[in-house]
Amino acid sequence: MAKRGVMEVSLIFPEAETIRKYYRGLIYLAARTCYSEKTPQQIWDEFITDKTPPERVMKLIEHVIESGHHSTIEHINFTFAISGVSRALSHQLVRHRIGVAFDQQSQRYVKYKEPQYVTPPSIEANPDALREFERLRDMSEEVYHRFLEQGIPAEDARFIFPNAVTTNLIMTVNLRQLMHMAGLRLCTLAQWEIRQLFKLIRKEVMAADPYFGRLLVPKCVPLGYCDEKRNEDEHCRIRPHKNSVFRVWELYKRGALVERETS
Ligand SMILES: Cc1cc2nc3c(=O)[nH]c(=O)nc-3n(C[C@H](O)[C@H](O)[C@H](O)COP(=O)(O)OP(=O)(O)OC[C@H]3O[C@@H](n4cnc5c(N)ncnc54)[C@H](O)[C@@H]3O)c2cc1C
């Protein structure tokens, strides 16, 4: 019986204490350097010796985040260990190119004794589909092992694996890009497995520091509206669709015009 892959995410670095001690300070340092005559060394020294009031630090951080001055949040990074996710997921994840680094378990160098697999819930819930899925999965595994026995290199034998086979990755990402990725991948229209991954990423960051965890939200939250064409019917109600917002805006403008003309 093939082993079931279990998705796990751990925030490896930094520890909560390091985040608490330095991360707000790093963002403050970057932002304050832009607006101050003081040197960054002076600004950091004041921060690290607790001479800068924490409210002042937070006020500036909130200002730069809200106003999109996001280069300032590229100075802080998070490293995650990710395991038990499907190759279907990892292929989507590594499409992100900017501000993020990946290392992934190699199917060239690893000869799997017991490959593990992710079963989609829709297949799990359908006994006929599940039987088919398991039959093909087990067959591919048998052929994989036969190929290895025949001296076919692992890098070629792996061609028989389905997308469902699991993989492990290390991902280091700066806060700006993590917010961007979470914005796309926590959207209810994102694929279920990668959405689950980002829920776990959010949980890890939240446990380390709720302020940073709360920044990881679907893109419609900071935007104020949903821009996904597939949600024009507003079946997802986290935020109104932009068509509704523009319709209301048109009505408001017309009303304001009439009011101006009749007053
Ligand atoms: C719901 C969903 C469905 C998807 N479906 C498909 C699909 O069917 N087929 C498919 O191929 N992909 C698909 N993707 C992947 C998607 O097209 C992107 O490749 C992926 O989300 C990476 O995000 P990004 O483009 O924002 O790039 P990132 O690498 O995360 O870059 C971050 C930001 O930096 C900027 N940037 C990065 N690189 C450049 C550049 N070269 N030039 C200019 N600006 C740049 C952009 O503003 C970008 O948003 C899907 C993604 C989602 C979330």
The ligand as an SDF file (V2000), in Angstrom:
LIG
                    3D

 53 58  0  0  0  0  0  0  0  0999 V2000
   -5.2150   31.1490   -9.6620 C   0  0  0  0  0  0  0  0  0  0  0  0
   -3.9930   31.0360  -10.5380 C   0  0  0  0  0  0  0  0  0  0  0  0
   -4.0810   30.4040  -11.7500 C   0  0  0  0  0  0  0  0  0  0  0  0
   -2.9590   30.2750  -12.5880 C   0  0  0  0  0  0  0  0  0  0  0  0
   -3.0710   29.6330  -13.7830 N   0  0  0  0  0  0  0  0  0  0  0  0
   -1.9980   29.5360  -14.5910 C   0  0  0  0  0  0  0  0  0  0  0  0
   -2.0700   28.8700  -15.8600 C   0  0  0  0  0  0  0  0  0  0  0  0
   -3.1280   28.3870  -16.2630 O   0  0  0  0  0  0  0  0  0  0  0  0
   -0.9530   28.7690  -16.6240 N   0  0  0  0  0  0  0  0  0  0  0  0
    0.2380   29.3150  -16.2190 C   0  0  0  0  0  0  0  0  0  0  0  0
    1.2300   29.2300  -16.9570 O   0  0  0  0  0  0  0  0  0  0  0  0
    0.3470   29.9390  -15.0250 N   0  0  0  0  0  0  0  0  0  0  0  0
   -0.7250   30.0640  -14.2120 C   0  0  0  0  0  0  0  0  0  0  0  0
   -0.5850   30.7010  -12.9970 N   0  0  0  0  0  0  0  0  0  0  0  0
    0.7200   31.2130  -12.6070 C   0  0  0  0  0  0  0  0  0  0  0  0
    0.8220   32.7490  -12.8180 C   0  0  0  0  0  0  0  0  0  0  0  0
    0.6220   33.0740  -14.1650 O   0  0  0  0  0  0  0  0  0  0  0  0
    2.1910   33.2540  -12.3550 C   0  0  0  0  0  0  0  0  0  0  0  0
    3.2170   32.7040  -13.1390 O   0  0  0  0  0  0  0  0  0  0  0  0
    2.4770   32.9230  -10.9120 C   0  0  0  0  0  0  0  0  0  0  0  0
    1.3600   33.1880  -10.1140 O   0  0  0  0  0  0  0  0  0  0  0  0
    3.6630   33.7570  -10.4410 C   0  0  0  0  0  0  0  0  0  0  0  0
    3.2190   35.0230  -10.0400 O   0  0  0  0  0  0  0  0  0  0  0  0
    3.7370   36.3870  -10.6340 P   0  0  0  0  0  0  0  0  0  0  0  0
    3.5590   36.4370  -12.1020 O   0  0  0  0  0  0  0  0  0  0  0  0
    3.0960   37.4600   -9.8430 O   0  0  0  0  0  0  0  0  0  0  0  0
    5.3250   36.3500  -10.4690 O   0  0  0  0  0  0  0  0  0  0  0  0
    6.3180   36.5290   -9.2460 P   0  0  0  0  0  0  0  0  0  0  0  0
    7.5670   35.8850   -9.6210 O   0  0  0  0  0  0  0  0  0  0  0  0
    5.6840   36.1290   -7.9630 O   0  0  0  0  0  0  0  0  0  0  0  0
    6.6280   38.0670   -9.2950 O   0  0  0  0  0  0  0  0  0  0  0  0
    6.1170   39.0400   -8.4070 C   0  0  0  0  0  0  0  0  0  0  0  0
    5.8050   40.2870   -9.1830 C   0  0  0  0  0  0  0  0  0  0  0  0
    7.0040   40.8310   -9.7170 O   0  0  0  0  0  0  0  0  0  0  0  0
    6.7420   41.3840  -11.0010 C   0  0  0  0  0  0  0  0  0  0  0  0
    7.5220   40.6390  -12.0100 N   0  0  0  0  0  0  0  0  0  0  0  0
    8.0820   39.4160  -11.8560 C   0  0  0  0  0  0  0  0  0  0  0  0
    8.7510   39.0620  -12.9580 N   0  0  0  0  0  0  0  0  0  0  0  0
    8.5920   40.0610  -13.8270 C   0  0  0  0  0  0  0  0  0  0  0  0
    9.0300   40.2740  -15.1540 C   0  0  0  0  0  0  0  0  0  0  0  0
    9.7540   39.3790  -15.8090 N   0  0  0  0  0  0  0  0  0  0  0  0
    8.6900   41.4170  -15.7680 N   0  0  0  0  0  0  0  0  0  0  0  0
    7.9490   42.3580  -15.1330 C   0  0  0  0  0  0  0  0  0  0  0  0
    7.4880   42.2150  -13.8720 N   0  0  0  0  0  0  0  0  0  0  0  0
    7.8160   41.0950  -13.2210 C   0  0  0  0  0  0  0  0  0  0  0  0
    5.2440   41.2570  -11.2590 C   0  0  0  0  0  0  0  0  0  0  0  0
    4.6080   42.4220  -10.8080 O   0  0  0  0  0  0  0  0  0  0  0  0
    4.8710   40.0870  -10.3820 C   0  0  0  0  0  0  0  0  0  0  0  0
    3.5080   40.0750  -10.0110 O   0  0  0  0  0  0  0  0  0  0  0  0
   -1.6990   30.8200  -12.1650 C   0  0  0  0  0  0  0  0  0  0  0  0
   -1.6240   31.4700  -10.9230 C   0  0  0  0  0  0  0  0  0  0  0  0
   -2.7430   31.5840  -10.1100 C   0  0  0  0  0  0  0  0  0  0  0  0
   -2.6100   32.2760   -8.7790 C   0  0  0  0  0  0  0  0  0  0  0  0
  1  2  1  0
  2  3  1  0
  2 52  2  0
  3  4  2  0
  4  5  1  0
  4 50  1  0
  5  6  2  0
  6  7  1  0
  6 13  1  0
  7  8  2  0
  7  9  1  0
  9 10  1  0
 10 11  2  0
 10 12  1  0
 12 13  2  0
 13 14  1  0
 14 15  1  0
 14 50  1  0
 15 16  1  0
 16 17  1  0
 16 18  1  0
 18 19  1  0
 18 20  1  0
 20 21  1  0
 20 22  1  0
 22 23  1  0
 23 24  1  0
 24 25  2  0
 24 26  1  0
 24 27  1  0
 27 28  1  0
 28 29  2  0
 28 30  1  0
 28 31  1  0
 31 32  1  0
 32 33  1  0
 33 34  1  0
 33 48  1  0
 34 35  1  0
 35 36  1  0
 35 46  1  0
 36 37  1  0
 36 45  1  0
 37 38  2  0
 38 39  1  0
 39 40  1  0
 39 45  2  0
 40 41  1  0
 40 42  2  0
 42 43  1  0
 43 44  2  0
 44 45  1  0
 46 47  1  0
 46 48  1  0
 48 49  1  0
 50 51  2  0
 51 52  1  0
 52 53  1  0
M  END
$$$$
